[in-house]
Amino acid sequence: MPTQQPNVLWIYGEDLSPDLGCYGTPAVQTPNIDRLAAEGTRYTNAFVTCPVCSPSRSALITGTYQTHFDAHNHRSNRDKPLRADMKLITDCFREAGYFTCNSPGPPYNRPGKTDFNFQRENPFDGVDWSERAEGQPFYAQINIPDTHRVFKPDSERPVSPDDVALPSYYPDYPLIRKDWALYLESIQILDRKVGQILKRLDDEGLADNTLIFFMSDHGRAHIRCKQFLYDGGIRIPLIVRWPGQIEAGNVSERLVSGVDFAPTTLALAGLNIPDFMQGQIFLGANASARDAIFAARDRCDGTDDRIRCIRTHRYKYIRNYHPERPYMQFNGYKKQQYPAWTLMPLLAEKGALSSAQQQFVQPMRPAEELYDIEVDAFEVNNLAGDERYASVREELSAQLDAWIEKTGDMGETPESTEVATSWDEHMAASFRQAMEKRGLSPDISDAEYVAWWEQQLLS
C-alpha cells in the first residue's frame, strides 16, 4: 500500500447490466470503459442485493443488506433516521480526514443521486472534489443518469436495431429491437462521460492515486430485468482500477455482492471496517471468496411483492412468496416507460410468443424457480420440479433460509395498509399525469398504446 492516502471514486451507471464492449456486447461501442477494464480488474459475477435503485443503494452505501434495517421497500422510510448503530461509508471516510462528494458527472455542478431509504442530512460534504482543502484526499461518487429511462439516443453513433442481440425471453419484434438499441445508445453516451472523468483525473495528476470502482445500482430497465431477481435485474458490471495496486487486464470470476463494495473499499484505503457491515472483502490482502450471493425484491413503486434468491456460480434458486400473483402485476412506471410491457400481453393473445416468452405473461407463477446458469443463461428452463435436481433445490433453499435468519430479513412483516394504500394512490396519480402529458387517456387500449409507441420510436 502507498503511504499517501488514496482518493476513492465510485462511478455509477444507472440501471446498467454488463452490456459493454469489454463484456462481449458487439453492437455497443464503449472505448473508455473498455480502457478502464484493460487498466484494472473486470468482474464477471458481480451482483447487487436488490434489482431497484433505493434498496440497492441503501445496501451499497452501508455495506449491509437492505432487508436487515428496514430499507427493503422501494423509497420507504425517507423520514426515518438511519439506525443509530450504523453509518455510511462517507462517515467512515470523513472520520479519516477525507472530503466526500457526489455529482451526476460533467459538468459537476449539482448534487448526484442518493435515493436512500432512510433520512440522513448531508450524506456528502459537497458536489465536487474541487471543493476540498488543498492536499485533502477525497471519496467521490459520480452517478451518471443517462442509462436510466427515458433512454438517450446517440446522434453520434446510432445503433441499428438489426445489430441487437435479444435475450430468448424477448420476442423478435421491431419495437422491442428499437427500444433495446436505444438502451445501447444511452450506454455509449455514458461511456463518453466516463472518458471525460478519466481524462480529468489524468489532467489533474490524480489517476495514479485514485481507486476507481465502476459499477451500477442494478440491472437494465427492461422486462424481466429491473425489479426482478433474474440476472438481468441483479448482475452488474464491476471494474476496479488502481494503478500499481490492482492487477491490470485481469478478469475475475469471483462472486461479488453489492454489500461487499463498502468493506472492500475501506480495506483497500487502509481504514477500519465497522462491525455492523455484513459484506466481506473481495480484493486485496484480506480477501475471502464467496460460495453464493443473495438478493431480495420487495415493494417496487405501487407493486407489492416479496421475492428472494440465492445465486452460486452454477445455480440460481428463486422463491416467490406470492405465486398467486402474476409477474406482470400492474406497475405504473413500467407501463409508462417500457414499450414491451404493453406489447407482450398483446402478442401472447395472438399466440405469437414462444414458450420461454410466454412464461412472464402467465396469470400465476411458480413458488420456486431453479436454473442451471451454465446451460441456461437466460433462466427460462425452470428445474424446480425436476426430481433430478431435488437435492440442489433443497440445499439452496436451506441456504436461503439460513441467510434470512442470520441477516434478520424484515421482509416477512408487510408494510402497513396505510403505506401500501398511499403508494397505490401516488403511483396511479403519477401514471395518469404522465399519460395526460403525452396527450393520451389513462384508459387507452393496449393496441392503441402500442401503436403510439411505434409512432414514437419507429417513425
C-alpha positions in Angstrom: 0.0 0.0 0.0 1.2 3.5 -0.7 2.0 5.8 2.2 -0.2 8.6 0.8 -3.9 8.1 1.4 -5.6 7.2 -1.9 -8.6 9.0 -3.4 -11.6 6.9 -4.0 -14.1 7.3 -6.8 -17.3 5.2 -7.3 -18.7 5.7 -10.8 -22.3 4.6 -11.1 -24.0 3.9 -14.5 -27.7 3.7 -13.6 -29.8 0.7 -14.5 -26.9 -0.9 -16.2 -26.2 -4.6 -17.0 -22.9 -5.8 -18.3 -23.9 -4.8 -21.9 -20.5 -3.3 -22.7 -17.8 -3.9 -25.3 -15.4 -5.3 -22.7 -18.1 -7.8 -21.6 -18.7 -9.0 -25.1 -21.6 -6.9 -26.5 -20.6 -6.2 -30.1 -23.4 -3.7 -31.0 -22.2 -1.1 -28.5 -19.0 0.9 -28.5 -17.6 1.7 -25.1 -13.9 2.5 -25.6 -13.5 4.4 -22.4 -15.0 1.8 -20.1 -13.1 -0.8 -22.1 -9.9 1.1 -21.4 -10.7 1.2 -17.7 -11.2 -2.6 -17.7 -7.8 -3.0 -19.5 -6.2 -1.0 -16.8 -7.9 -2.7 -13.9 -9.7 -5.9 -12.9 -13.1 -6.7 -14.5 -15.5 -8.9 -12.6 -17.9 -11.2 -14.4 -20.0 -12.3 -11.4 -20.9 -9.1 -9.6 -24.4 -8.8 -8.2 -26.4 -6.2 -6.2 -28.7 -7.1 -3.4 -31.9 -5.7 -4.9 -33.0 -5.0 -8.5 -34.3 -1.5 -7.9 -32.4 1.7 -7.0 -33.3 2.8 -3.5 -33.0 -0.5 -1.6 -29.8 -1.4 -3.6 -28.2 2.0 -2.9 -29.1 1.8 0.7 -27.2 -1.5 0.9 -24.3 -0.3 -1.1 -23.7 2.9 1.0 -23.9 0.9 4.3 -22.4 -2.5 3.4 -25.5 -4.0 4.9 -28.4 -5.9 3.4 -31.4 -3.6 2.9 -33.6 -6.3 4.4 -31.7 -6.0 7.7 -32.5 -2.4 8.5 -36.0 -1.8 7.1 -34.7 -0.3 3.8 -36.1 -3.0 1.5 -39.3 -1.4 0.2 -38.6 1.0 -2.6 -38.4 4.6 -1.5 -39.7 3.8 2.0 -38.8 5.3 5.4 -37.5 8.5 4.0 -38.4 10.3 7.2 -36.9 7.6 9.5 -33.3 8.2 10.6 -30.6 5.6 9.8 -30.3 3.1 12.7 -28.1 4.5 15.5 -25.6 1.7 15.4 -25.0 2.2 11.6 -23.1 4.7 9.5 -22.5 5.4 5.8 -19.2 4.7 4.0 -19.0 8.5 3.7 -18.9 8.8 7.5 -16.0 6.3 7.6 -14.1 8.4 5.1 -14.9 11.7 6.8 -13.6 10.4 10.1 -10.3 9.5 8.3 -10.0 13.1 7.0 -11.5 12.7 3.6 -13.7 15.2 1.7 -16.8 13.4 0.4 -18.8 14.5 -2.6 -21.5 13.4 -5.1 -22.5 14.6 -8.6 -24.0 13.3 -11.8 -20.8 13.9 -13.6 -19.7 16.5 -16.1 -20.0 19.5 -15.5 -20.1 18.5 -11.8 -22.3 21.4 -10.9 -25.1 19.8 -8.9 -25.7 17.0 -6.4 -25.9 13.5 -7.7 -28.5 10.8 -6.9 -28.6 9.4 -3.4 -32.1 7.7 -3.2 -31.5 6.1 0.2 -34.4 4.5 2.2 -33.6 6.4 5.4 -33.4 10.0 6.5 -29.9 11.4 6.6 -28.9 15.0 6.4 -25.7 15.9 4.5 -24.6 12.4 3.5 -21.8 14.1 1.4 -19.8 17.2 2.1 -20.2 18.7 -1.3 -20.7 18.2 -5.0 -17.2 18.0 -6.5 -13.7 17.2 -5.2 -12.5 20.6 -6.4 -14.2 21.9 -3.2 -11.8 20.1 -0.9 -8.9 21.6 1.1 -5.5 21.6 -0.6 -3.9 18.1 -0.3 -7.1 16.6 1.2 -8.0 13.1 -0.1 -11.5 12.6 -1.4 -14.2 10.0 -1.6 -16.4 10.8 -4.5 -19.5 9.3 -6.1 -20.4 10.2 -9.7 -23.9 9.0 -10.5 -24.3 9.2 -14.3 -28.1 9.1 -15.1 -28.1 8.5 -18.9 -28.8 4.8 -18.9 -31.9 5.3 -16.8 -35.1 5.5 -18.8 -36.1 7.6 -20.8 -33.1 6.3 -22.9 -30.9 8.9 -24.5 -30.4 8.5 -28.3 -26.9 8.8 -29.5 -26.8 11.1 -32.6 -23.0 10.5 -33.0 -23.4 6.7 -33.4 -26.9 5.3 -33.7 -27.2 1.6 -33.0 -29.0 -0.4 -35.7 -31.9 -2.4 -34.3 -30.7 -5.2 -36.7 -27.5 -5.4 -34.7 -29.2 -6.0 -31.4 -28.9 -9.5 -29.8 -32.1 -10.0 -27.8 -32.4 -12.5 -24.9 -34.6 -15.5 -25.7 -37.3 -14.3 -23.3 -38.0 -11.4 -25.7 -39.9 -11.8 -29.0 -38.1 -10.6 -32.1 -40.3 -7.6 -32.8 -39.3 -4.2 -34.4 -40.5 -2.1 -31.4 -38.5 -4.3 -29.0 -35.4 -4.2 -31.1 -35.6 -0.4 -31.4 -36.1 0.0 -27.6 -33.1 -2.2 -26.9 -31.0 -0.3 -29.5 -31.8 3.0 -27.7 -30.7 1.4 -24.4 -27.3 0.6 -26.0 -27.1 4.1 -27.4 -27.5 5.5 -23.9 -24.6 3.3 -22.8 -22.4 5.0 -25.4 -23.3 8.4 -24.0 -22.5 7.1 -20.5 -19.1 5.9 -21.9 -18.2 9.3 -23.2 -18.8 10.8 -19.8 -16.6 8.1 -18.2 -14.0 9.2 -20.7 -14.3 12.8 -19.6 -13.9 11.7 -15.9 -10.8 9.6 -16.7 -9.3 12.5 -18.7 -9.9 14.9 -15.8 -8.1 12.6 -13.4 -5.2 12.4 -15.8 -5.1 16.1 -16.4 -5.1 16.8 -12.6 -2.4 14.3 -11.9 -4.8 12.2 -9.7 -5.1 9.0 -11.8 -2.3 7.0 -10.2 -3.5 7.6 -6.6 -7.3 7.2 -7.2 -9.0 3.9 -6.6 -11.9 3.6 -9.0 -15.0 1.4 -8.8 -17.1 1.4 -12.0 -20.5 -0.2 -11.2 -24.3 0.1 -11.3 -27.1 0.2 -8.8 -28.9 -2.7 -10.6 -29.5 -4.2 -14.0 -31.1 -2.8 -17.2 -34.6 -1.3 -17.3 -36.2 -4.0 -19.5 -38.8 -6.6 -19.0 -37.8 -9.4 -16.6 -34.7 -7.4 -15.6 -35.1 -4.3 -13.4 -37.3 -5.1 -10.3 -36.8 -8.9 -10.8 -34.2 -11.3 -9.4 -33.1 -12.8 -12.7 -29.5 -12.0 -13.7 -30.9 -9.2 -15.9 -32.0 -7.4 -12.7 -29.1 -8.0 -10.3 -26.0 -8.8 -12.3 -24.0 -5.6 -12.9 -20.7 -4.5 -14.5 -17.9 -4.1 -11.9 -14.4 -2.8 -12.8 -11.8 -1.8 -10.2 -8.8 0.2 -11.2 -5.9 1.4 -9.0 -2.6 1.7 -11.0 0.2 -0.2 -9.4 -2.0 -1.7 -6.7 -4.6 -3.8 -8.6 -3.7 -6.1 -11.5 -4.3 -4.6 -14.9 -6.1 -6.5 -17.6 -7.3 -9.2 -15.1 -10.7 -10.8 -15.4 -12.1 -12.3 -12.2 -15.0 -14.8 -12.0 -15.2 -14.4 -8.2 -18.7 -13.9 -6.9 -19.2 -10.4 -5.5 -22.2 -8.9 -3.7 -23.1 -5.2 -3.5 -22.7 -5.4 0.3 -19.1 -6.2 -0.3 -18.3 -2.9 -2.1 -18.1 -0.7 1.1 -15.9 -3.0 3.2 -13.6 -3.7 0.3 -13.2 0.0 -0.5 -12.5 0.8 3.2 -10.0 -2.1 3.4 -8.1 -1.0 0.3 -7.9 2.5 1.6 -6.4 1.2 4.9 -9.4 2.1 7.0 -11.3 0.0 9.6 -14.5 -1.8 8.7 -17.4 -1.2 11.1 -18.7 -4.3 12.8 -22.3 -3.8 11.6 -21.3 -4.3 7.9 -22.5 -7.6 6.5 -20.4 -7.6 3.4 -16.9 -9.1 3.0 -13.7 -8.1 1.4 -13.3 -9.4 -2.1 -10.0 -7.7 -3.2 -6.6 -7.2 -1.5 -4.6 -9.0 1.2 -7.7 -9.8 3.3 -10.0 -11.0 0.5 -12.2 -14.0 1.0 -14.2 -16.0 -1.5 -18.0 -16.4 -1.6 -19.9 -19.5 -2.4 -23.1 -17.6 -3.1 -24.8 -14.2 -3.3 -28.2 -13.3 -2.0 -30.8 -10.8 -3.3 -34.2 -9.6 -2.4 -37.1 -7.8 -4.0 -40.0 -6.3 -2.1 -42.4 -3.5 -2.9 -41.4 -1.6 -6.0 -43.4 1.6 -6.7 -47.0 0.6 -6.1 -46.5 -3.1 -6.8 -46.3 -5.2 -3.7 -44.2 -8.3 -3.8 -41.7 -10.4 -2.0 -39.0 -12.5 -3.8 -35.7 -13.9 -2.5 -32.9 -15.6 -4.3 -29.6 -17.3 -3.9 -27.1 -17.5 -6.8 -24.0 -19.6 -6.9 -21.6 -19.9 -9.9 -23.8 -22.5 -11.4 -27.3 -22.3 -10.0 -30.0 -19.7 -9.2 -32.8 -20.5 -6.8 -35.7 -18.1 -6.6 -38.5 -18.2 -4.0 -41.7 -16.4 -4.9 -43.7 -15.6 -1.8 -46.8 -14.6 -3.8 -47.1 -17.2 -6.6 -50.8 -16.4 -6.9 -49.8 -13.0 -8.4 -48.6 -12.5 -12.0 -45.1 -11.3 -12.7 -46.8 -8.5 -14.7 -48.8 -7.0 -11.8 -49.8 -3.5 -12.8 -46.8 -1.1 -12.4 -47.3 2.4 -13.5 -43.6 3.1 -14.0 -43.2 0.2 -16.4 -46.5 0.9 -18.2 -45.2 4.5 -18.8 -41.7 3.6 -19.8 -41.5 0.1 -21.2 -43.0 -0.4 -24.7 -42.7 -4.2 -24.3 -44.8 -4.1 -21.1 -47.9 -3.4 -23.2 -46.8 -5.3 -26.3 -46.0 -8.7 -24.7 -49.6 -9.5 -23.5 -50.9 -8.5 -26.9 -48.5 -10.9 -28.6 -49.5 -13.6 -26.1 -53.2 -13.2 -27.1 -52.2 -13.7 -30.7 -50.2 -16.8 -29.9 -47.1 -15.0 -31.1 -44.8 -15.9 -28.2 -42.6 -18.9 -27.7 -42.9 -21.0 -24.6 -40.0 -19.2 -23.0 -41.6 -15.8 -23.8 -45.0 -16.9 -22.5 -43.7 -17.6 -19.0 -43.6 -13.9 -18.0 -47.2 -13.1 -19.0 -48.8 -16.0 -17.1 -51.5 -15.2 -14.5 -49.6 -17.0 -11.8 -46.0 -18.0 -11.2 -44.3 -21.0 -9.6 -43.5 -20.8 -5.9 -39.9 -21.9 -6.6 -37.6 -21.5 -9.6 -34.3 -23.2 -10.2 -32.0 -22.5 -13.1 -28.7 -24.1 -14.2 -26.9 -20.9 -15.3 -24.1 -22.8 -17.1 -26.5 -24.1 -19.7 -29.4 -21.7 -19.3 -28.0 -18.2 -19.0 -31.4 -16.5 -19.7 -33.1 -18.5 -16.9 -36.1 -19.9 -18.8 -35.9 -23.6 -18.0 -37.2 -24.0 -14.5 -35.8 -27.1 -12.9 -37.5 -26.7 -9.5 -39.9 -29.6 -10.3 -37.3 -31.9 -11.8 -36.5 -34.7 -9.4 -33.0 -34.9 -10.8 -32.3 -31.5 -9.2 -34.2 -32.1 -6.0 -31.0 -32.2 -3.9 -29.8 -28.9 -5.4 -33.1 -27.2 -4.8 -33.3 -28.4 -1.2 -29.7 -27.4 -0.5 -30.1 -23.9 -1.9 -33.5 -23.5 -0.2 -31.9 -24.3 3.1 -29.0 -21.9 2.5 -31.6 -19.1 1.7 -33.5 -19.9 4.9 -30.2 -19.6 6.8 -29.4 -16.3 5.2 -32.9 -14.9 6.0 -32.4 -15.9 9.7 -28.8 -14.8 10.0 -29.3 -11.4 8.5 -32.6 -10.6 10.1 -34.7 -10.3 7.0 -37.5 -7.9 7.8 -39.5 -8.6 4.6 -41.8 -11.1 6.4 -43.6 -8.2 8.0 -45.7 -6.4 5.4 -45.9 -2.6 5.2 -48.9 -1.1 6.9 -52.2 -0.8 4.9 -51.8 3.0 5.2 -48.4 2.9 3.5 -49.5 0.5 0.8 -52.6 2.5 0.0 -50.6 5.7 -0.2 -48.2 4.2 -2.7 -51.1 2.8 -4.8 -52.7 6.2 -4.9 -49.4 8.0 -5.6 -48.4 5.7 -8.5 -51.9 5.7 -10.0 -51.9 9.5 -10.0 -48.4 9.6 -11.4 -49.4 7.3 -14.2 -52.5 9.4 -15.1 -50.4 12.6 -15.2 -47.8 11.0 -17.4 -50.3 9.7 -19.9 -52.2 13.0 -20.0 -48.9 14.9 -20.6 -48.4 12.7 -23.6 -51.9 13.5 -24.8 -53.2 10.0 -24.1 -56.0 8.7 -22.0 -55.0 6.6 -19.0 -57.7 4.2 -20.2 -56.2 3.9 -23.7 -56.4 0.3 -25.1 -53.3 -1.7 -25.3 -53.4 -1.9 -29.1 -53.7 1.9 -29.3 -50.9 2.4 -26.8 -48.6 0.1 -28.8 -49.4 2.0 -31.9 -48.4 5.2 -30.1 -45.1 3.7 -29.1 -44.5 2.6 -32.6 -45.2 6.1 -33.9 -42.7 7.5 -31.3 -39.9 5.1 -31.9 -40.2 3.6 -35.4 -41.5 6.6 -37.4 
